[in-house]
């Protein structure tokens, strides 16, 4: 069911980005983008006789439909109604007298978290990529994180901090904590609403830091998927897929990628990078988890 949810989130992302773009005034020579544009064009062409509205408004309508359909599918087939932060906290919707509205709102929030993590990944990749390096995969990533990629560079970190803070505050005050699967974890109560007010604010800020840290998790997961897909493409001799995966791996590695390679032997750089970043992610998560559950703030 997780893979199905990711599929819906990607579909929602595509129409969310289409809302912020104007293909009639833009030209795409990037093969990473042309397929997506053709797909959304075909959807709008099919719906145009029904919707009778401008393209951006139609993109918003289709986006809402995708999220509504995702909610129905998850409810019908027992989807997981959780938002995990830092792999140490899981938030679920509160019980309500209007479960349909609550689940749809939570489904929208899940999609927003997916997009926010993708924006965080984009900023991390920019930080580890040498200036002025361009690639087709990089251009595609910048397209799929619109409107964030169009913001001034200096405002992007501030925007991310603010959005992760808003997310943390929303989860604390509108959802319930269902689990904390770390060793020696505290009981599944909401630790962000215990202790003095200043302690609650501090713990909410640390939860926002945990959410920001999930960008590293997104980085390692994306790298893992691309590495496995690259191996599969090599075995099946799917040259096009192999090129896409190779350029994607090079994008995520940033300055640590061996551009062009040496032509000899197997490159272990992606695997080393994966384990180092995963270790960094786990260490930061554990440190922030211990701060949140420190006796000084509870």
C-alpha positions, 0 to 999 in steps of 0.5 A: 500500500505504501507504493500505491500511496507514493504513486498517488503522491507523484501524480499529485505532484505532477499536477501541482507542478503543472499548476505553477507552469505554463507550457504554452510559453515554455519549451522543453528539450529535456527528455526527463520532462517531455513525457510528463508534459505529453501525459498531462497534455493528454489528460487536459485534452480529454477533460477539456470538453467537460471542465470548460476552464483554463488549464491551471484551474483544470490542473487544480481540479485534477489535483483535488480529484487525485487526492480524493481518489487516493483517500477513497482507495486508502480507506477502502483497502486499509491504507496506513493513516500515518505521517512519520517524522524522523522514523521515531514519531508517527502521527495519525488523525484524531477521532472526529464525528466527520471521519470523511472530512478528517481523512481527506484533510489528512490525505492532503497533508500526507501529499504536502509532506511528500512535496515538502520532503522533495523540496528539502531534497532539492536544497540538499542536492544544491548544497552538495553540487558544485556551482554552475554544474548543470544536467538534464536530471538537475533541470528536471528536479528543479522543474518538479519542485516549482515554485520552490526552485523559483525562489531566490537562493537565500530565501529557500532555507528560510522558507523550508525552516518555516514550512517544517515549523508549520508542519510540526506545529500542525501535527502536534495540535491536530493529530495524535502520536501513535508510536515511537519505535526507538529502543527504550522509547517512551509510551505513545503519548504526545510528548510535545504537549507536556511540560512548561510552555517553553519546553513545548515550543522547544520540543516542537522546534526539534520536531521540525528539525526532525522533519527537516532531517527527513530530507536525508532519508529521502536522499538515501531512499532515492539513491537506493531506488536508482541504484537497484533500477540501474542494476535491473536496467543493465541486466535487461539491457534497457539502455534508456532506463540505465541512462536515466538512472545513472544521471539520477545517481550522479545528480544525488551524489553531487560533488561526490559523483565520479563524472565520466568515471575511469572506465575500469572496475566497479564504482563503490562511491554511491554505496559509500555515500549511501551508508554515510548519509544513512548513518548521519540521518540515524545519528541526528534522529536519535539525538533529537529524539533524546532531546525531546524525551529529556527529563529536563523538558517533561 
